[in-house]
């Protein structure tokens, strides 16, 4: 066989092999060097016990009255469904009037092996709504050092319309993409730590087929409070 007749490996396959090798080195090599594999002895999740209480107790949101809170099952996942109502003492004023009602859905990590994956798809299937007017926005909770990235959208059906805001709450961070948690957790494991997470969706009723921008200000304000409440859960455990 002459050099010109040899088959070369496509660049795309080389890239995939490189990514797989990087994942192996980040996840398996540190454990191998210590005499054990990472998936056999992953570090504990410090906030796990506190997060396991969230579906039963909900979040502590000062200035909001909890009209109802219950533990619900959605597509096999355990969520806290907490209906909150703004009062005259609510600390946020950005587009929020007394009597404003929202539903706060929180699915926390309940097991060391739990990973964020298809939470948003599960919710869409459960509520059977159509999603549109999708955009990204940043919010900065008062107690956080970095902006939180979230996905703003409208969910509607023949019976109702909601403004929705969804993100994965991480320590001092947030993102709507589960892949962002994966890489951060891998880096934490290299230091003998883990990155806890909670999936959050805020639902605010809207005028039928209204514009989601009409409720974006209030959703953002509430999201900042929710992120702060979750940060406190992570901080107590750290």
N, C-alpha and C positions, 0 to 999 in steps of 0.2 A: 504493500500500500504506500503510495507516494504522499508526501506532506499535503499536497493540494487536494487529495481525495479524502482526507480526514474530516469528520463532521465536527463542527464547532458547537459549543453549548450556547444557546440563545441568551442574550443579555438579561432578558426577563427572568429566566430560570436562575441565573447567577444571583440576581437581586433577591429572589425568594429564598435561596439557600443562605444568603448572607443574613437576612432577617431571622430565619430560623436558628442560625448559629448564634446570633446575638441574644435571642430569647433563651437559648440553652445556657449560654455563658452567664447571663444575669440571674437565671433561676436555679440552675443546677450546680454550676461550678462552685459557688461559695459553700454550699452544703457538702459537696464532694471533698473539698479541701479540709473540711472539719470532720470528715469521716462519716457523713450522713447525707442523704438526699433532701433537697429543700421541701419536696412535697410530703416527705415523711415526718419532718420536724419543723414546720413553719412556725415562726414566732407567734405568741398569743396576741389577740386583739385586745388592747387595754380597755376599750370602752364597751366591750361586749355585754357585760351584765347590765350596764345602764341602758344600752340600746334595746335589750330584750324587754325592758319595761315600757317602751314607747307605745307599742300597739295597745297595751292595756290602759295606760295613763294619759297618753297624748303628750303635748308640749306645754310648757309654762310660758304663756304669752301675756306679759303685763299690759294692762289697759284694755284687754279684750275679754269679753264675757264668752265663756264656752257654753253654747246652748245645748250641745250634744257631743258626746265622744264615745266611740265604740270601736271594737276590734272587728275587722271584716276580712274575709278571704276573697281575693281577686285572682283568678287563674292560678290557684294553688299558692299564692303569696299572701303573707299576713301583713295587713296595713292598719294604721290608725286613721280613722275617719273622724275629724274634729271640726264641727261647725262652730265658727266664731262670729261674734257680733260686735261691731265697734260701739263704744260708749263715749260719753262726753269726756272721759278721762283717758281715752286712747292717745298714746304719745305721738302717733304719726298724724299729720294733717294733710299730707299730699293727696288730695282728691278723695279723702276718706271722710264720710259724714257719719254721725251717730246713727246706728241702725244698719249700716253697711254689713252685709253678711257674706262670708266666704267659707268654702270647704277646704280644709287643709288635709291632704292625704300624704302620709309618711310611711314608707316601707324601709325599716332599718335593716342593717346587716344583723342577722340573728345567729349565725354560725361562723366559725373561723374560715370555713370553706365557701361561704356565700360570695358570689360575684355579681355585680350589676350586669344586666344583660338585656332583657326585653320588657322592662317595666312599662315603657311608654306604649308599646304595642298591646300589652295586656290591658292597659287602661282603656285604650281606644276600642278594643274588642268588647270589653265589659260594658261600657256606656253606649256602644253602638252609634258613635257620632262620626260625622265627617269632619276632617281637619283641614283648615286652610288659613290664609293670612299669616303664614309662618315667618318669623323673623328671630334674630338673635339680639340680645341686649346684655349690658353689664350693669350690675348694681354693687354698691359698696356698703355693706353693713357697718354700723358705727364701731363695732368691736373687731372688725376684720382689717387685715393689713393689705389685702389685695382684692380687686374687683371679682365678683362672682359672675360667671357666664351662665345664662339661662336661655331657654327657648320659649318665646311668646307665640301663642297661636289662638285660633278660634276653633272651638268644637261645637258642632250644631247637629240637631236632628229635627224632626218635625215637631217634637214636643218642647224643645228647649235650646238655648244658646248660651255658651259660657266663654268667658275669657280665661285662658289657661296659661300658667307659667310653670315650667318644669326644669329640674336640675338635680344632679347628684351632689349632695352636700358632703364636702370633705373638710378636714381640719384646715381652717384659714383659706378655704378655696371652694370652688364649685364649678361644675361643668355639666352640660347635657349629654356628653359623650362618655360611654363606659370605658372606652379605650384609654382615656386620660387617667382614669383611676388605675388601670392595669399597670401602666408604666410607673406611676408614682408608688404603687404598692411594691413593685419589684425593687425600686431603689430603696424603699424603707426596709425591705427584707435583707438587703445587703448590710444594713446597719443593725440588724437584729430587732427590727420593729415592724409594725404593720400600719396600713392606712385604713381606718374605719370609714364607712360611707352610709348615707341614707338617701333613698330616692324620695323626692318631694314633688308634689303637684298641687298648685293652688287653683281653685276653681271659683270664679266670680260670675254670678248670673248676669246676663246682658239682655238688652232689647233683642227681640227675634231678628236674627241675621244682621245685627249691628256691627259696627267697625270695632275690632279688638283694641285699636288705639284709644278708644273711649275709656277703657278700664286699665290701660297699661300703667298709668301713674299709681293708681291704688294698689295694683298687684305688685309693682316694684317695691312700694313702701312696706307692704306686708311681708314680702319675701325677705327684706332686710331684717325684719324682726324674727322671722322664722329661722333664718340662718344664724342669727345671734343666739337664739335659744338652743339650737343644735350645737353650736360652738361650745356652749356651757356644758353640754353633756360630754363632749369630747375632752374638755379641759379638766373636768372633775376627775375623769378616769386617768389622765396623763400624769 
